[in-house]
Amino acid sequence: MATSTRNKPHVNVGTIGHVEHGKTTLTAAITKVLAEEGKAKAIAFDEIDKAQANVLL
């Protein structure tokens, strides 16, 4: 039987809040800090906003 080894943790984070209360800004800031530590890919505010618009359509 094959075994797999995880080298780094996988974390899903969700944000809940009212419209225009900074959820996208917070997400962009978190990914920026994690990217500086080499733990994630930074996602710009406008990229998150575009993806969010596609979901809402």
Biotite code that builds the C-alpha atoms (Angstrom):
import biotite.structure as struc

atoms = struc.array([
    struc.Atom([0.000, 0.000, 0.000], chain_id="A", res_id=1, res_name="MET", atom_name="CA", element="C"),
    struc.Atom([1.274, 3.472, -0.907], chain_id="A", res_id=2, res_name="ALA", atom_name="CA", element="C"),
    struc.Atom([1.616, 6.121, 1.755], chain_id="A", res_id=3, res_name="THR", atom_name="CA", element="C"),
    struc.Atom([1.764, 9.864, 1.373], chain_id="A", res_id=4, res_name="SER", atom_name="CA", element="C"),
    struc.Atom([3.535, 12.411, 3.505], chain_id="A", res_id=5, res_name="THR", atom_name="CA", element="C"),
    struc.Atom([2.353, 15.965, 3.952], chain_id="A", res_id=6, res_name="ARG", atom_name="CA", element="C"),
    struc.Atom([5.189, 18.439, 4.188], chain_id="A", res_id=7, res_name="ASN", atom_name="CA", element="C"),
    struc.Atom([3.126, 21.500, 4.978], chain_id="A", res_id=8, res_name="LYS", atom_name="CA", element="C"),
    struc.Atom([-0.293, 22.126, 6.498], chain_id="A", res_id=9, res_name="PRO", atom_name="CA", element="C"),
    struc.Atom([-3.277, 22.916, 4.302], chain_id="A", res_id=10, res_name="HIS", atom_name="CA", element="C"),
    struc.Atom([-5.614, 25.513, 5.722], chain_id="A", res_id=11, res_name="VAL", atom_name="CA", element="C"),
    struc.Atom([-8.909, 26.833, 4.399], chain_id="A", res_id=12, res_name="ASN", atom_name="CA", element="C"),
    struc.Atom([-10.029, 30.158, 5.811], chain_id="A", res_id=13, res_name="VAL", atom_name="CA", element="C"),
    struc.Atom([-13.453, 31.710, 5.339], chain_id="A", res_id=14, res_name="GLY", atom_name="CA", element="C"),
    struc.Atom([-14.477, 35.266, 6.075], chain_id="A", res_id=15, res_name="THR", atom_name="CA", element="C"),
    struc.Atom([-18.001, 36.300, 6.939], chain_id="A", res_id=16, res_name="ILE", atom_name="CA", element="C"),
    struc.Atom([-19.251, 39.848, 7.272], chain_id="A", res_id=17, res_name="GLY", atom_name="CA", element="C"),
    struc.Atom([-21.414, 42.588, 5.877], chain_id="A", res_id=18, res_name="HIS", atom_name="CA", element="C"),
    struc.Atom([-20.868, 44.189, 2.475], chain_id="A", res_id=19, res_name="VAL", atom_name="CA", element="C"),
    struc.Atom([-18.034, 46.742, 2.395], chain_id="A", res_id=20, res_name="GLU", atom_name="CA", element="C"),
    struc.Atom([-16.636, 45.784, 5.811], chain_id="A", res_id=21, res_name="HIS", atom_name="CA", element="C"),
    struc.Atom([-13.133, 44.779, 4.661], chain_id="A", res_id=22, res_name="GLY", atom_name="CA", element="C"),
    struc.Atom([-13.342, 41.015, 4.006], chain_id="A", res_id=23, res_name="LYS", atom_name="CA", element="C"),
    struc.Atom([-11.486, 41.235, 0.685], chain_id="A", res_id=24, res_name="THR", atom_name="CA", element="C"),
    struc.Atom([-8.901, 43.637, 2.104], chain_id="A", res_id=25, res_name="THR", atom_name="CA", element="C"),
    struc.Atom([-8.281, 41.280, 5.022], chain_id="A", res_id=26, res_name="LEU", atom_name="CA", element="C"),
    struc.Atom([-7.877, 38.287, 2.688], chain_id="A", res_id=27, res_name="THR", atom_name="CA", element="C"),
    struc.Atom([-5.407, 40.191, 0.488], chain_id="A", res_id=28, res_name="ALA", atom_name="CA", element="C"),
    struc.Atom([-3.402, 41.247, 3.564], chain_id="A", res_id=29, res_name="ALA", atom_name="CA", element="C"),
    struc.Atom([-3.270, 37.691, 4.940], chain_id="A", res_id=30, res_name="ILE", atom_name="CA", element="C"),
    struc.Atom([-2.047, 36.243, 1.626], chain_id="A", res_id=31, res_name="THR", atom_name="CA", element="C"),
    struc.Atom([0.566, 39.023, 1.337], chain_id="A", res_id=32, res_name="LYS", atom_name="CA", element="C"),
    struc.Atom([2.025, 38.253, 4.771], chain_id="A", res_id=33, res_name="VAL", atom_name="CA", element="C"),
    struc.Atom([2.023, 34.500, 4.121], chain_id="A", res_id=34, res_name="LEU", atom_name="CA", element="C"),
    struc.Atom([3.693, 35.045, 0.727], chain_id="A", res_id=35, res_name="ALA", atom_name="CA", element="C"),
    struc.Atom([6.454, 37.092, 2.384], chain_id="A", res_id=36, res_name="GLU", atom_name="CA", element="C"),
    struc.Atom([7.102, 34.067, 4.610], chain_id="A", res_id=37, res_name="GLU", atom_name="CA", element="C"),
    struc.Atom([7.093, 31.749, 1.577], chain_id="A", res_id=38, res_name="GLY", atom_name="CA", element="C"),
    struc.Atom([3.943, 29.979, 2.730], chain_id="A", res_id=39, res_name="LYS", atom_name="CA", element="C"),
    struc.Atom([1.479, 31.145, 0.063], chain_id="A", res_id=40, res_name="ALA", atom_name="CA", element="C"),
    struc.Atom([1.046, 32.929, -3.237], chain_id="A", res_id=41, res_name="LYS", atom_name="CA", element="C"),
    struc.Atom([0.083, 36.577, -2.807], chain_id="A", res_id=42, res_name="ALA", atom_name="CA", element="C"),
    struc.Atom([-3.279, 37.464, -4.300], chain_id="A", res_id=43, res_name="ILE", atom_name="CA", element="C"),
    struc.Atom([-3.941, 41.108, -5.114], chain_id="A", res_id=44, res_name="ALA", atom_name="CA", element="C"),
    struc.Atom([-7.129, 42.797, -3.952], chain_id="A", res_id=45, res_name="PHE", atom_name="CA", element="C"),
    struc.Atom([-8.422, 43.241, -7.520], chain_id="A", res_id=46, res_name="ASP", atom_name="CA", element="C"),
    struc.Atom([-7.825, 39.554, -8.367], chain_id="A", res_id=47, res_name="GLU", atom_name="CA", element="C"),
    struc.Atom([-9.900, 38.511, -5.362], chain_id="A", res_id=48, res_name="ILE", atom_name="CA", element="C"),
    struc.Atom([-12.580, 41.029, -6.299], chain_id="A", res_id=49, res_name="ASP", atom_name="CA", element="C"),
    struc.Atom([-12.730, 39.706, -9.908], chain_id="A", res_id=50, res_name="LYS", atom_name="CA", element="C"),
    struc.Atom([-13.044, 36.105, -8.721], chain_id="A", res_id=51, res_name="ALA", atom_name="CA", element="C"),
    struc.Atom([-15.726, 37.164, -6.278], chain_id="A", res_id=52, res_name="GLN", atom_name="CA", element="C"),
    struc.Atom([-17.694, 38.888, -9.074], chain_id="A", res_id=53, res_name="ALA", atom_name="CA", element="C"),
    struc.Atom([-17.675, 35.654, -11.090], chain_id="A", res_id=54, res_name="ASN", atom_name="CA", element="C"),
    struc.Atom([-19.116, 33.728, -8.158], chain_id="A", res_id=55, res_name="VAL", atom_name="CA", element="C"),
    struc.Atom([-21.854, 36.271, -7.599], chain_id="A", res_id=56, res_name="LEU", atom_name="CA", element="C"),
    struc.Atom([-23.086, 36.229, -11.222], chain_id="A", res_id=57, res_name="LEU", atom_name="CA", element="C"),
])
